Amino acid sequence: MIRVLIADDHPVVRQGLRTFLDLHDDITVVGEAGDGAQAVELVAELAPDVLLLDLKMPVLDGLGALERLSGSPTRVVVLTSVSDRSDVGPAMRAGASGFLYKDVDPPALVQAVRAVHGGQVLLAPEAAEAMLSAGAAPGAPAPVPLTEREREVLALIAAGRSNREIARSLAVAEKTVKTHVSNVLMKLGVQDRTQAALYAVRHGLG
């Protein structure tokens, strides 16, 4: 059972998310928070597996909550209506494991909760593009030299795409994608796709 906490300052949004998520046998909503400070308190009290966190909230905003939750085992998915892509980098570097927009299809949100709970990093395609086009973050290591195609593959990995989906998107053979993925992992010095996605989004690798 995946235990979820919802943090949003709009009661209607919280109720809608709760109603939908509670329809699934493997997910239960354990609490709701109306601001960032309350979200931090409830994470400490309830120890949810996943926190759905809005960015724009009173008392303490989403980024402030993320900073206070540093080191918590709770996985955080930012779920925001804010279209400013400049929020993506700070949120991911503060420890978020996912970044989605509120217009996400409900089934996709459920899959995101499951994926993040399982250790993956998941971003809306627009968020992944924003991170990968932003260049290296201040204080980040120098960008690893990747070919244009490897950068495309990395962007799709960061967006949570499978090899089959990447192959379809790039119109290449799945075997070719596997080769590109192996090269990306080797160049980044990481062991798996999750680490590659984390490296990409937290360092603004482009």
Helices and strands as residue ranges (DSSP letters): E 2-7, H 11-21, E 27-33, H 36-46, E 50-53, H 62-68, E 75-80, G 85-87, H 88-93, E 98-101, H 106-117, E 122-123, H 125-133, H 148-158, H 163-170, H 174-188, H 193-203
